[in-house]
């Protein structure tokens, strides 16, 4: 990278920290997690010194640089936060003291945040493609542009101002999506309220059968490679459909034990454990898939008299969700019994009017989905903006 600032080795401002402890005390120590691609250093679950097999450790200090031996080439490098003072570090991590009389902490943080060192550390590291180790000498040999301290402070102030503006823009876009989603729920509530006034109520059990899913036999696990038997989990249920990219499968040898617990593409699913009352339909390509025990399926008796899509929207409504909240069993993990779903009331109207309501709500939902898509695109653009700002900063162009 071209820069109008002199390039210096990191050994100019870093020195390897070489103090170790041989026997951690039998107490809880903070533990650090160094994220990839310059995403920073955060606290992990604390470690009990009495349970550690590896005895040679270092105790980190706030403001030090920490480098992952294995993943340093992927940007797993950063500054130890103040709350990481005294954190245990194994021999798979290296610590460095920083000469803050020569480099601003914010400037060094920006170097790591931009993942500026990855090309150099990738070149230096040796080993297999996945596990090339980064040693302290590799980091110390890496070069960075180092302007005078006053200039570093100016650059950091500008980066922080840009970062704040980017985060504000990101927050405004998130808020717009949240407001659109809240508006959709409000409209849905009004629609169901008007239907309740104009039509008689009926229970779900009067026009459908509610059946449960099934867990795998004890000791068995799903597999990620395809078998003829996909298995739909609650975590797969997204956007009132199913995320095909996360589907796992039932091993063929155990499928006969749960073969009857399937869901069809014309059925409606509703979650009944943990997350309560999330409803949707499965894609046609998953017709006949096995269904988790944490969801139920609603099988319509007459699919021309009650439309599955109308039922999904009705279940989403605050009126039905409130009934679910009142009906669920309050335990460590809330649960909604199948018979309580069957006893839930909602307005039933002629099929033609159901189709009209579904078309109206589909149009509104499509607008919310489009706004969400645009928000995701703008978020990606904003994510790409800060690295370009950092690149300009290190070239001396800010």
C-alpha positions in Angstrom: 0.0 0.0 0.0 1.4 3.4 -1.0 1.7 5.9 1.8 3.1 9.3 2.2 4.1 8.3 5.8 7.3 6.3 6.5 6.9 2.5 6.8 8.3 1.1 10.0 8.4 -2.4 11.4 6.1 -3.1 14.3 9.1 -3.9 16.3 9.5 -0.1 16.5 6.4 0.1 18.7 5.9 -3.5 20.0 8.0 -5.7 22.2 7.3 -9.4 23.0 6.0 -9.8 26.5 7.7 -12.8 28.1 6.5 -13.2 31.6 4.8 -16.5 32.4 3.2 -18.3 35.3 3.7 -22.0 35.6 0.7 -22.9 37.9 -2.5 -20.9 37.7 -4.3 -20.4 41.0 -7.5 -22.4 41.7 -9.8 -19.5 40.9 -11.7 -18.0 38.0 -9.6 -16.0 35.5 -10.9 -13.8 32.7 -10.4 -15.3 29.3 -10.1 -13.6 25.9 -11.6 -14.4 22.5 -9.7 -12.8 19.6 -12.0 -12.5 16.6 -11.1 -12.9 13.0 -10.6 -10.1 10.4 -9.9 -7.4 12.9 -13.2 -7.7 14.7 -11.6 -7.1 18.1 -10.9 -8.8 21.4 -13.7 -9.7 23.7 -14.2 -11.5 27.0 -15.0 -15.2 26.8 -16.3 -17.6 29.5 -14.0 -17.4 32.5 -11.5 -20.2 33.1 -11.0 -22.1 36.3 -7.3 -22.3 37.1 -7.8 -25.6 39.0 -9.2 -27.3 35.9 -6.5 -26.3 33.4 -4.3 -29.1 32.0 -1.9 -26.7 30.3 0.1 -25.1 33.1 2.3 -22.5 31.3 0.3 -19.4 30.8 0.6 -15.6 30.6 -1.6 -13.0 32.3 -2.7 -10.3 29.9 -2.6 -6.6 30.6 -5.1 -4.0 29.3 -3.7 -2.2 26.3 -1.3 -5.0 25.2 -1.5 -6.5 21.7 -2.6 -10.2 21.6 -2.0 -12.4 18.5 -3.4 -15.8 17.8 -0.7 -18.2 16.6 -3.1 -20.2 14.4 -5.5 -17.5 13.2 -3.3 -14.4 13.2 -3.0 -14.6 9.4 -6.8 -14.2 9.3 -6.8 -11.0 11.4 -7.1 -12.6 14.8 -5.1 -9.8 16.4 -6.1 -6.9 18.5 -5.8 -4.9 21.7 -6.6 -6.4 25.1 -9.5 -4.3 26.6 -9.3 -3.0 30.1 -11.7 -5.6 31.4 -9.3 -8.2 30.1 -6.7 -7.3 32.7 -5.3 -10.5 34.2 -6.9 -12.8 31.6 -5.2 -16.2 31.1 -3.6 -16.7 27.8 -2.3 -20.1 26.6 0.8 -20.7 24.6 -1.3 -20.5 21.4 -1.4 -16.7 21.9 1.3 -14.1 22.1 1.3 -10.9 24.0 3.2 -7.7 23.1 3.8 -4.5 25.1 3.1 -1.3 23.2 5.2 1.9 23.2 2.4 4.4 23.4 4.9 7.3 23.3 5.3 6.5 19.6 1.9 5.3 18.6 -1.7 6.2 19.5 -3.8 3.4 20.8 -6.6 4.4 18.5 -4.3 4.4 15.5 -3.0 1.0 16.3 -6.6 -0.2 16.8 -7.4 1.2 13.3 -4.5 -0.8 11.8 -6.0 -4.0 13.3 -9.6 -3.0 12.4 -8.7 -2.6 8.8 -7.0 -6.0 8.9 -4.0 -4.2 7.4 -1.5 -6.9 8.4 -3.2 -9.9 6.8 -1.3 -9.9 3.5 2.1 -9.6 5.3 1.3 -12.3 7.9 0.0 -14.6 5.2 3.2 -14.3 3.3 5.3 -14.8 6.4 3.4 -17.7 7.9 4.4 -21.3 7.0 2.5 -24.5 7.3 -0.6 -26.1 5.8 -3.2 -23.8 4.2 -5.6 -23.9 7.1 -3.1 -23.9 10.0 -0.1 -21.9 9.0 1.3 -20.5 12.3 2.1 -16.9 12.9 5.1 -16.4 15.2 6.0 -13.2 17.1 8.9 -12.5 14.7 6.4 -12.4 11.8 4.3 -9.7 13.5 7.3 -7.7 14.6 8.7 -7.7 11.0 5.3 -6.5 9.6 5.4 -2.9 8.5 2.9 -0.1 9.0 2.8 3.6 8.0 3.6 5.7 11.1 2.9 9.4 10.9 3.8 11.8 13.8 1.7 11.5 16.9 -0.3 14.7 16.2 -1.1 13.4 12.8 -2.1 10.0 14.2 -4.5 11.8 16.6 -6.0 13.8 13.7 -6.5 10.6 11.7 -8.1 8.8 14.6 -10.5 11.6 15.2 -11.5 11.6 11.6 -11.9 7.8 11.5 -14.1 8.0 14.7 -16.2 10.7 13.1 -16.8 8.7 10.0 -17.4 5.5 12.0 -20.0 7.3 14.1 -21.8 8.7 11.0 -21.8 5.2 9.4 -23.3 3.7 12.6 -25.9 6.4 12.7 -26.9 5.7 9.1 -27.0 2.0 9.9 -29.2 2.6 12.9 -31.6 4.8 10.8 -32.0 2.0 8.3 -32.6 -0.6 11.0 -35.2 1.7 12.6 -37.0 2.1 9.2 -37.3 -1.7 8.9 -38.5 -2.1 12.5 -41.1 0.7 12.0 -42.3 -1.0 8.8 -42.6 -4.4 10.6 -44.5 -2.7 13.5 -46.8 -1.0 11.1 -47.5 -4.4 9.4 -48.4 -5.9 12.8 -50.6 -3.0 13.6 -52.5 -3.3 10.3 -52.8 -7.0 10.8 -54.3 -6.4 14.2 -56.8 -4.0 12.7 -57.8 -6.4 10.0 -58.4 -9.3 12.4 -60.3 -6.9 14.8 -62.6 -5.9 12.0 -63.1 -9.5 11.0 -63.9 -10.5 14.6 -66.7 -7.8 14.6 -68.1 -8.9 11.2 -67.8 -12.7 11.5 -68.4 -15.4 14.1 -65.4 -17.0 15.8 -64.5 -20.6 15.5 -61.8 -22.8 16.9 -58.8 -24.1 14.9 -59.9 -27.6 16.0 -63.2 -27.2 14.2 -61.6 -27.1 10.7 -58.2 -28.7 11.2 -56.3 -31.5 13.0 -53.4 -30.4 15.2 -50.5 -33.0 15.4 -47.1 -32.9 16.9 -43.6 -33.6 15.5 -41.1 -36.0 16.8 -37.6 -35.9 18.2 -34.9 -38.4 17.1 -34.5 -41.5 19.3 -32.2 -41.0 22.2 -28.5 -41.1 21.3 -29.1 -40.4 17.6 -28.2 -37.3 15.7 -29.1 -35.6 12.4 -26.6 -35.5 9.6 -25.6 -32.7 7.3 -25.2 -34.9 4.2 -28.4 -35.4 2.2 -30.6 -38.5 2.8 -34.2 -38.9 1.5 -35.5 -37.6 4.8 -35.0 -33.9 5.5 -35.8 -32.8 9.1 -37.2 -29.4 9.8 -36.1 -27.7 13.1 -37.4 -24.5 14.6 -34.1 -22.8 13.7 -34.9 -23.6 10.0 -38.2 -21.7 10.2 -37.6 -18.2 8.8 -39.7 -15.6 7.0 -42.8 -17.8 7.7 -41.2 -20.5 5.5 -38.1 -22.6 5.8 -34.4 -21.7 5.1 -33.3 -24.5 2.8 -29.6 -23.6 3.3 -29.6 -24.9 6.9 -31.6 -28.2 6.5 -30.2 -31.3 8.1 -31.3 -34.9 7.5 -32.5 -38.1 9.3 -30.1 -41.0 8.9 -31.8 -43.7 6.8 -31.4 -46.4 9.5 -33.5 -44.6 12.1 -36.1 -43.0 9.8 -38.6 -45.9 10.2 -38.9 -45.0 13.9 -40.2 -41.4 13.2 -41.6 -41.9 9.6 -45.2 -40.9 10.5 -44.2 -37.5 12.0 -44.0 -35.5 8.7 -45.5 -32.3 7.4 -46.9 -31.5 4.0 -46.6 -28.4 1.9 -50.3 -27.7 2.3 -50.1 -27.8 6.1 -49.3 -25.0 8.5 -46.6 -25.3 11.1 -46.6 -23.5 14.4 -43.8 -23.5 17.0 -44.8 -24.8 20.4 -41.7 -24.9 22.6 -39.2 -22.1 23.5 -40.4 -19.8 20.7 -44.2 -19.9 20.9 -46.6 -19.3 18.1 -44.4 -18.7 15.0 -46.3 -20.0 12.0 -45.6 -20.6 8.4 -45.6 -23.1 5.5 -42.9 -25.3 4.1 -41.7 -25.2 0.5 -43.0 -27.8 -1.9 -39.6 -29.5 -2.2 -39.8 -30.3 1.5 -43.2 -32.0 1.3 -43.1 -35.1 3.5 -40.2 -33.9 5.6 -39.9 -34.9 9.3 -41.0 -32.2 11.8 -39.3 -31.3 15.1 -41.0 -32.1 18.3 -40.8 -28.3 19.1 -43.4 -27.6 16.4 -46.9 -28.8 15.5 -48.6 -29.1 12.1 -52.1 -27.9 11.4 -53.7 -30.2 8.8 -56.8 -28.6 7.2 -59.8 -30.8 6.7 -61.1 -28.8 3.7 -58.3 -26.8 1.9 -60.8 -24.9 -0.3 -62.9 -23.7 2.7 -60.0 -22.6 4.9 -56.9 -21.2 3.1 -53.5 -22.1 4.7 -52.1 -18.7 3.9 -55.1 -17.0 5.7 -54.5 -19.2 8.7 -50.8 -18.2 8.8 -51.7 -14.5 8.9 -54.4 -15.1 11.5 -51.9 -16.9 13.8 -49.5 -14.0 13.4 -52.1 -11.5 14.6 -51.7 -10.1 18.1 -55.2 -11.5 19.0 -54.2 -15.1 18.4 -50.7 -14.6 19.8 -52.3 -13.3 23.0 -54.4 -16.5 23.3 -51.2 -18.6 22.8 -49.5 -16.6 25.6 -52.4 -17.3 28.0 -52.5 -21.0 27.0 -48.8 -21.9 27.2 -47.4 -23.9 30.1 -45.0 -21.8 32.1 -41.9 -23.9 32.8 -38.1 -23.5 32.3 -39.0 -23.9 28.6 -42.5 -22.5 27.8 -44.6 -25.0 25.9 -47.9 -24.9 24.0 -50.0 -28.0 24.2 -51.6 -29.3 21.0 -55.1 -29.3 22.4 -54.7 -25.7 23.3 -53.8 -24.8 19.8 -57.0 -26.6 18.7 -59.1 -24.6 21.1 -57.7 -21.2 19.9 -60.3 -19.0 18.3 -60.1 -16.9 15.2 -62.6 -15.3 12.7 -63.7 -17.6 9.9 -65.0 -16.0 6.7 -65.9 -17.2 3.2 -63.0 -18.4 1.0 -63.4 -15.5 -1.4 -62.9 -13.0 1.4 -60.0 -15.0 2.8 -58.3 -14.7 -0.6 -58.9 -10.9 -0.6 -57.4 -10.6 2.8 -54.4 -12.7 1.9 -53.7 -10.7 -1.3 -53.9 -7.5 0.7 -51.5 -8.7 3.4 -49.2 -10.4 0.8 -48.8 -7.0 -0.8 -48.0 -5.3 2.5 -45.6 -8.1 3.4 -43.8 -7.8 0.1 -43.2 -4.1 0.7 -41.8 -4.8 4.1 -39.6 -7.6 2.6 -38.4 -5.2 -0.1 -37.5 -2.6 2.6 -35.6 -5.3 4.5 -33.7 -6.3 1.3 -32.7 -2.7 0.6 -31.6 -2.3 4.2 -29.4 -5.3 3.9 -27.9 -4.0 0.7 -27.3 -0.5 2.2 -25.8 -2.2 5.3 -23.3 -4.1 3.1 -22.4 -0.8 1.4 -21.9 0.8 4.8 -19.8 -2.1 5.9 -17.5 -1.6 2.8 -17.3 2.1 3.4 -15.2 2.0 6.6 -12.4 -0.2 5.2 -12.1 2.3 2.3 -11.8 5.1 4.7 -9.1 3.3 6.7 -7.2 2.6 3.5 -7.3 6.3 2.6 -6.1 7.1 6.2 -3.0 4.9 5.9 -2.2 6.4 2.5 -2.3 9.8 4.1 -5.3 10.9 2.0 -7.7 11.9 4.9 
